[in-house]
Amino acid sequence: MFALEEVQKLLREERLDGWLFFDHHMRDPLAYRALRFEPPRTPTRRWYYLIPASGEPRGLVHRIESGILAALPGPKRQYASWNEQAGGVAELLAGCKRVAMQYSPKCAIPYVSMVDAGTLELVRSTGVEVASSANLLQYFEARWMPEQLEAHLEAGRRVDGIVTLQDIVVIAATNRPDMVDSAVLRPGRFDRLIYVPEPDEKSRLQIFTIYTKGMPLAKDVDLNQLAAATKYYSGADIESLCREAAMHALRRDINVQEVTMKDFQDAMKEVGPTITPDMEKWYKSFMQQVRQVQKPATPVT
């Protein structure tokens, strides 16, 4: 529920005698947000609720929906006929000379203009001046809570801490270039695409040399032969192959001293290549398409 003392303090500061809320069929969402309440159901009859600058709030509700404002403090008068409604509005505003409503002169602020012209005429017919509730709503709708302000200030501190970096190159890798948003491939972003194919035989030999370094190899292990026999193996595949060969040797003899060529050959039966000829063909076709789309000023290797 709304903070009564806080609202009344604002009313006195604005030199208003009260804040009159009106709604029908949930046409004024601002009223519910300002009053901090949700009706038990969608109102099908008009209701009025006045928060005076001092004293107890009071309301006017239709007899059919007498409990529509039950969650709000203060007495509620009931009406049924049009004459009872008009008399109820006059009684509700008794003692008030100037009240705020969700109204903006000449609809200068459409966001605030929620009350229809006929209702404004009804209120003014009681001799009460209607002022815009824009300033009041701003307090409720556009005011930061302490924790929100602190979050904003913290964001500012973090932004201020960002420094410009010079001569920085950002490199990224993907095996699904077709999923990369074209927006990040423009000049000034990831503007150079480099196709890295599967390792050739010379590269595979270097990879085998790296992953067998420190591994006790038997004299019959021929890395050149392994490199030739592992076409379509990626670097990760070769790493897995070397690890599986070592496991084969241990399963053969827990006290084994060397990893043999047969261990590698047996491991190749379990660890195959993850690259296929179709995949290689697809990547080459994709890069060919990119070269045709890319601007000359944005070279693609």
N, C-alpha and C positions, 0 to 999 in steps of 0.2 A: 504493500500500500504506500501511497505517497506520504511525504513528510509534511504534515500540516503546518507546523511552525515555520518551516523553510519557505513554503509557498506563500504564506501570509506575510512573511518578511519581504519577499519580492514584490508582492502586491502593494505594500505600503511604500516601497522604494519607487515603484512606478506610478504612485498616486492613483491607484485604482481601488474601487470599493469592493471589487470581487472578480472572480474568474468564473464565467458561466460556461459549462460544458453542455453540449447537446448532441444527441446522435439518434439515428434511425437506420436500421439494417446495416450496421457496422460501416457507415459511410465516413466516419471520422476516426481513422486509426490513431491519430495524434492524441485524441482524448484518452484512449485506453493506455497509451504509453505514458502520458503525463500523469494519469491517475494511478498507474501501476496496478491495474487490475484487469482480469478477463471476465466477461459476463458468463453466467452459467449456460447461456445459449444465445444464439443470434437474436437480438431484439427486433421484434416485428412492430413495436409501438414506440413512439417518441418518448425519450426520457431527457430530463434536465437535471443538472447538478451544479450547485453554486458553492464555491469556496469563498467566503467573505474575507475581507482584509483582517477582520478580527471576529471572534465568536465561532460558533459551531456551524459546520457545513450543513446544507440541507438540499433535498432533492424533490423532484416531481416525476412520478412514474404512472403508467397506465395501470388501471385496476387489474387487467388481464395478466400483466407481467409485474406484479407488485414487488417481486423479489429480485428484479433485474439488477438493482444497485445494493443488494443486501450486504455485499462485502465492503461497502464504503461507509464511513462513519456519518452520523447525523440522522435526523428524522426525514422521512419521505412522505410527502403528501400524494394522494392518489387522485386520478381524474378518469373520466370515462367519455364524456361528451366534449365537443369542441369548445363550448362555452366554459366548461370546467377546466379545460386545458388553458385557455386564455386567462381565466381568473387565477389559476394556479401559478402561471408565469408571473403575473402581476404581484401576487402575494410573495412568491419566491424572491423577487427583486425589491421588495419593500425596503426602503431605507438606502437603496443604492442610487447613485447618480451617474456613475461611470464604471462599466464592467468590461472585461476583456473577453473576446470570443475568437474562435478560429476563423478570422476574417482579415482581409487585407484590402485597404482602400484602393478602388479601381483595379483590384486583383494584381497589385504590383508584385506580390509574392505569391504565386500560385500554390506553392507548397503549403501555405498556411490557410488558404481560402477553402475551407471545408463546409462552412455553414451556408445554407441556401439563402437566397434573397428574401424569400417569404418569412423565414424564421427571424431574420434580422428585422424585418418590418414589424413582426409581432413583438419583439423585444423593445424596439424603439417606440412602439405605440404606448408603452407603459411610462414613457417619459425618461427612459434611461439611455444614456449615450453609450454606444458600442465602440470600443477601441480594439486594435489588433493585439492578438496574443503573441505576436512574433517574438518580441523580446523575452517573454516568459518561456516560450517553447525553446528558444535558443539555449536557455539555461539548462533545460532537460535533454535536448536533443544534440547539442554540440559541445557539451562540457565534458572534459576528461576527468576521470577519476584519478586519484593520486597514483595508483599503480599503472594506469594507462599513460600518464604523463612521464613517469619514470621509464617505461618501456620505450617511449618516443625519444627521450633524452639519451638513453643507452644506445639506441640505434644511431643517433647522431654522433655519439662518441666513437662508435665503431667505424662509421663512414669516414669521420675525420682522421681515423687512424690508418686509412688506406693510403698508401704512397704509390706513386707512379713508378713502374719498373721499366727500365730501358734494356734493349738488346736481349729480350727474353723470347725464346722460341718454344711454342707449345706443340708437342708431338702427341698424337693419339693413334691407337691401333684398333682395328675391328676386323672380324671375319664375316661381317654382314654389312658391306658398304651400301647395299640397297636399302637398308633401314635408316641410314643417316639422313637427317633432315637437310634438304638442299640449301636451306638458309645458312647453315654453318659452313658450307663449302664455297661461299662467296669470297672475293678478294678481300684481304684484311683479316680473314678468319682462318679456317682450314682451307687455304686456297691452293695448296699443292698436294695432289694425290700421288702416292708412290705405291705401285703394285709390287708386293714382295711374293714371288712365286715359291713353290715348294723347293726345298734344298736340292741342288744338283749333286752329282756324285762327289765332286770335290768338297762341297759344303758338308755333305753327309760324313765324309771322312773326318773332317775337322770336328764335327759334333761327336762322332764316336771317340775321337782322341780325347775330347774334354771329359766325356762321361765314363771313360775307362781309366782315366788318370787315377792312380792309387789303387786300382783293382788288379790283383795278382792274375795275370793272363798266362795261359799255357803257351808254349812255343808254336802250337798249331793254329793259334788265333790269328787270322789274317784280316785286319781292319779294312784293307782295300777291297777284299772280296765281300765283306759285309756291306760296305758302302755301295758296291755295285748291285748287291742283291736286295737293297732296301729302297727301291724307287717308290715314290709316293709316300714315303715315311716323312712325317714332320719332325722338327726338333724334339717335340714332346714325345712323339712315338719312339724315337731312338733312345731317349732317356728311359722310357718305360721298358724298352727292349733290353737295355743293359742291366737294369734292375732285376728283370725277370730272369735273365741268364745267371746272375749271381744267386738268385733263389733256387734255380734248378741245380746249381752246383751244390748248394747246402742241403737240398733235399736228397741229392745223390749220396752225399757223405758229409755229415755234420762237421767232420774234421778236415774237410777238403782244403787243400792249399792253393789250388789254382782253378780258374774258370776256363773251360776248354771251348774249342770251336763248336763241339756238339751241343754244349749248353746254350750257345747262341742260336744254333739251328733249331733246337727244341723250343726255345723261347719265341722264335719267329712263327712257330705254329700256333702260338697262343696270342701273341701281340702282333696284330697286322697293321697296315697303314690306314690312317683315317682320311687320307686324301684319295679321291677317285678321279679317273680320267674325265668324268662328267663335271666334277667340281672344277677341275683345272680349266676345262673348256668354258664353263660359266663365268669364271673370274676374268678370263681373257676377253670374252664377249662383253662383259659389263664395262671393263676398262676401255674397250673400243668405243662403246656408246658414250662414255664420259668424255673421251677425247673429241668426239664430234660436237658435244654440247658446250664444252668449256670454251671460253674466249681465248684467243691467241695470247693475250697478255697474262693469262693464268696457266702456265705450262703444267702438263701432267706427265710425269715420268712413268 
